[in-house]
Amino acid sequence: MSDDDSLPPSFPPTGSDAANTLATIAPVARQSVVDAVADRLRGDILAGRLRPGTRLPSERELSLALGVNRLTLRASLARLEALGLITTRHGAGTVVASWRERAGLEMLGTLVRGLKLADPTWHDLVRSALEIRRILAAEAVALAAERHTAEDLAAMAACAEVLREHVDDPVAFARDDLAFMRAVCKAAHNVGLELFLNTFARWPDEHPQLVAMLYDDCASTADFSPAILAIIEQRNGELARQLARQALEQQDEAWSRRHPPPAPVVPEAEILRSKKGKKR
């Protein structure tokens, strides 16, 4: 990438061949350059290569290092600031923020998307997302058990029926699963739970690849909804909370076994010290 986002050195053909070639080439989306820069810096921040309190180089230095123009850089930095990853202060420049203290829950999916599966931080964030989902679901199920009406039961049952139709399409299935969870939150008659759910309800559209990975066993998840519905029908809130949490924990543990975190990387210096110790 250069300041002008220029084409590669090989120049296109001339004449009619050039016209035909140009007709098949769509304009380069400059937004993708902004995405690439934002993703690069976001990954460095989340991985700890850029620590909280670190002052970023000047716009000129940073744009040269990244190979982009200043307008692209500013747009990328604006995204990072909206995520709570950096702060810009007059006289202090741009400083890496503590994203754990500034970023909101709605940014969790974006933070996960900015990392790779091989990054331990990716697994930490996903584990956090799964734990939050368990908290939300367990409390929603408990309140729904205590407060549901006949209409609520019918709505939840209708959503549970639809789940079987998309077991081969993880993203579509995720939408149906979230619709079922929304029906549960409505049965709980708690607006806060519905707003909390909105954080995850946007994931199928905003993070489809992440959702496809999280919903990699749709058939088992489809079996889970009728069981939840049966728990709610018993009208025992405390029992519903316990059973829902246990079932979700088992489900999440099975997912974690299918996607184990990477083994920790041992620094080369530590390996050498270990070898020297054994020789002695």
Secondary structure, 3 states (H helix, E strand, C coil): CCCCCCCCCCCCCCHHHHHHHHHCCCCCCHHHHHHHHHHHHHHHHHCCCCCCCCECCCHHHHHHHHCCCHHHHHHHHHHHHHCCCEEEECCCEEEECCHHHHCCHHHHHHHHHCCCCCCHHHHHHHHHHHHHHHHHHHHHHHHHHHHCCHHHHHHHHHHHHHHHHHCCCHHHHHHHHHHHHHHHHHHHCCHHHHHHHHHHHCHHHHCHHHHHHHCCCHHHHHHHHHHHHHHHHCCCHHHHHHHHHHHHHHHHHHHHHHCCCCCCCCCHHHHHHHHHHHHC
